[in-house]
Amino acid sequence: MTPDTTEDEIVQLLTPAGERTANADFAFTGTDEDVAGYLRDMVLARRLDTEGTALQRKGELGLWCPLLGQEGAQVGSAAAVGPLDFVFPSYREHAVALKMGVDPLALLAPFRGTSMIDWDPRRLRFHLYSFVIGTQTLHAVGYAMGMQRDGVVGNPDPADNGATLVYFGDGATSQGDVNEAFVFAASYQAPVVFFCQNNQWAISEPIARQSRIPLYRRADGYGFPGVRVDGNDPLAVHAVTSWALERARSGKGPTFIEAFTYRMGAHTTSDDPTKYRLEAELAEWRAKDPIERTKAYLLDRGAIDQPFLDDLQAESDALAERMRTGCLTLPPPELPDMWSRAFAATPQYLATQRAAYVAYADSFLDAEVAG
């Protein structure tokens, strides 16, 4: 199936009021229990995000990249990831990181400056954050092409197949690396899903200044399907991402998903969005909050109750407390590690440089003792 989407169409299965709606091409096949799980994941991700911002404001983090408002896009898509898939994030995919099993304290480390990465990408199938805009799309395509050559694509048994899922923002679509990734993916039918979170603002530049057409339609020029989905609807996001990943795993090539969402917070904690956008715009998108619509749906269905919400609040509070206390215990980096962590097996020339540095640093300690 290739969905017949036009310029004005957007896939939506759950309205902002929390009411289910139908789509001709996509359907959510999960249960209310699954949806309750999405709500939990979104609430915990938002609390993590709130604490990350607070820690930066207190001077405990050098920077933080808020995801406020994008929880539905991240949770809905991450829930579609299979056991052989590999995820490539940018720097804002905190909800995806939690879903993939990254420890929240490990997630803080790059922003505190104690470590570039404190999780095992191979075990979690979740790559390190990419702070250089768009480079992760090339990494994802290269990895996907490797999966092709390893025979992990197009097998009769779906359990033997995998694909890559790569996240980036609307601003990244203006980068050369992203467009080169599209070219390679299309040319080699790479099993990759390009997941663009169009949060409307590339720092202070609105999407209207970046593209004359909806972003998902760019896929046409590269020869693979593009779909626009309501990024604040986790059910629709899950349905579209599941379809795109299965298409990639079966050997049918790449797909571009434009998750139409909104960054309700700042681009980073060094940004002031009140300088370039109107409060009315923010209020409009608050009414489309992915958490509130999912909660409304589940409460109306009787799938959750107040005790569920109370337990979720307690779990969120515990997560916040762990982040506040644990952040301060993250070990500061040792400068000699700069040499020993550059390669899996440190080459001799770097080992020599490291030894020279250590001897130089120790000479100051010797001088202090002698003095």
Secondary structure, DSSP 8 states (H G I E B T S, - for coil): ------TT--B-SB-TTS-B---SS------HHHHHHHHHHHHHHHHHHHHHHHHHHTTSSS-----TT-HHHHHHHHTT--TT-EEE--S--HHHHHHTT--HHHHHHHHHTS-S--S-HHHHTB-----STTHHHHHHHHHHHHHHHTT-SS-SSGGG---EEEEEETGGGGSHHHHHHHHHHHHHT--EEEEEEE-SEETTEEGGGT-SS-GGGHHHHHTS-EEEEETT-HHHHHHHHHHHHHHHHTT---EEEEEE----S-SSTT--GGGTS-HHHHHHHHTT-HHHHHHHHHHHHTS--HHHHHHHHHHHHHHHHHHHHHHTTS----TTHHHHTSSSS--HHHHHHHHHHHHHHHHHHHHHHH-
